[in-house]
Amino acid sequence: MPTFSCQNPNQQCSKIFTVSDELIGKTANCPVCGFKNIVRLANNSVSQQTTSTNQATVNSSTNSTQGFTMNYKRNNLYFNPTPERVPETIYPKGIKSIGCYPVVAIIVGFFMLGSPAPALGLIIMGGGIAWIAFVLVSNNNARETARRANEKARNEAGIFNRNRIIVSDAEIDAVGPAYLRENLKSMALRSLGIDEEDVRAREHVCFEGYYYKEIPAASPVQYKRGSDGRYRASNYNAIMFLFSATRIYCYQYRFSLLEYQTQETAVDFLYRDIVSVATVNDSATYQAETERPVTFPVANVCLTTTGGTSIDATILDKDAAELSLNPMKRWIRIQTQA
């Protein structure tokens, strides 16, 4: 369930509370000090808890995430962040103008003081002065009301912005690897229909990264350029190679970070049928609604066979992938020649 940490600036509270899912993004009073807070979501985390609306733990015949809780709502906030609240300026209402009539009344009343009716002059002067005083007090009250309303709006905006959930590049970068670390090998063995004893010839090799294309049945892929200049996608992918004495087993897995939608491919080949395993340069194009298209480079790991079959995955780091690929290539050459 979502949590919030009390942000009362006037007290040393900072107590963390669990609340219901209906309060996400709304205000809730701290049960200790009574301060009004904006409810924040919990982090993506490793957990054994049951499924909730904002943390979906999936356990099915095609995918098992028994050890990792994928927080789809929080991931979505990375690609669609809550905008910062800017308070609207409130202007005084009902400001009145003194006008010329009270001034004229005061002047006329002053000259009537020397007339046969000085009392009437005093009344006329008093009326003019009273009107001016009324306008000044009324305008001052209107300005004070507007000042207080603006101060309240600024304070509420400040609280909202301080409690606004900001998902960092580092956090979203950790989601895909954590999910795969918990599940990829078990899913690969199950989909390939093999046991771990069948692929003990050498250590398995895995490559992973953001997947910049669509996944069938999933929502359209979203992009975001991080503070480091790198483009991240709402889809993620991985490929795992497992090795027996005579065959190489390949498991390709793609999944969305925003909803439970996946795509998997499981194949195996004889070593002699492999033509190449290499990193391949590619590109992806991103276009926001109000911006020109941006094309940026990406890299894939691709295995190709004599029959023209290929299986690939987009990777995060081409240089790191090469370090893992070189021993794998040597192993395949040795097995091919055996």
Secondary structure by P-SEA (a helix, b strand, c coil): cbbbcccccccccbbbbbbcccccccccccccccccccbbbbcccccccccccccccccccccccccccccaaaaaaaaccccbbbbccccccccccccaaaaaaaaaaaaacccccaaaaaaaaaaaaaaaaaaaaaaaaaaaaaaaaaaaaaaaaaaaaaacccccaaaaaaaaaaaaaacaaaaaaaaaccccccccccbbbbbbccccccccccccbbbbbccccbbbbccccbbbbbbcccbbbbbbbbbbcccccbbbbbbcccccccccbbbbbbbbbbbcccccbbbbbbbbbbbbccccbbbbbbbccaaaaaaaaaaaaaaaaaaaac
